[in-house]
Amino acid sequence: MSDFRASLRAKIAAIEAHARADCGVLPFGDARIDDCLPGGGLPLGRWHEICGVGMEVETAAAPAAFTALMAAPLARPGPMGGEVVWVLRRDDLWAPGLMGLGFPPERLIQVCARDEAEALSIMEDALATVGVAAVVGEVEAADLTAGRRLQLACEKRGATGFLIRRRPFGGNARREATGSAAATRWRIASAPSEPPAGEFGLGSPRFSVELERCRGGRTGAWLFEASQAYEGNAYDPEVEDGTHPLRLVAELADRQLAPALPFRRAG
């Protein structure tokens, strides 16, 4: 009888774990990208890797802004809403800037970690905490073991993780792990903004986005911008109309270089 009870408890635990892991998706609202993602949107209850380009590997300005826009719907009131914990290695996150993008700062909890190991540990604890909808962590790298631990932490409460690859103090890059447990991997770069038609000045922030890896989906590249409906409206309930804070502007063409033409001497 004791063996039967132990087996039954194990089966119930497995069912509960599966239910927590299947937390649905967060659609972008545009088939051009949602069709690339499993289930038609960004998988929730998983963790996602966001990388920068060039100096962004150190400053992480564009990756942080893009991540804040992806996480904003999880911080707003509703069935998916909750607190967002942002784990930093360098205390330079500018909350008013996030508010300008439409991220509600009253739902943000900032934690500054002493080193990589502590940052990953705080991420695990935060992901498994009641009331936390998403966790953002700025970490140089996460090997396969750390990635699996993050995923297990996501599955405990159904929270979603965003790991921004960042070297906050410069220096040489660590050798990347050969594998990753991330559901998706994104590479983000700033892109020139465009003002609305007939207006002058700067437009909404834009991002050149490449989805480099996607479990159960396919890769792609797009030009995104912050939705004008959300900018500066962190406290406006009328904005809660299901519109995603990121708007897809265009798909990016294949960036592979054309074959070089043979050199010919003039004359």
DAVENGI-V135401 format. One record per helix or strand. SS is the DSSP state (a for helix, b for strand). FROM is the first residue (numbers start at 1). TO is the last residue. If there is no record, write none. Layout:
ss from to
SS FROM TO
SS FROM TO
//
This chain:
ss from to
a 2 21
b 25 26
a 31 34
b 42 43
b 47 51
a 56 59
a 61 75
b 83 88
a 95 100
a 105 107
b 108 112
a 116 127
b 132 139
a 144 157
b 160 165
b 184 191
b 206 214
b 220 226
a 237 239
b 246 251
//
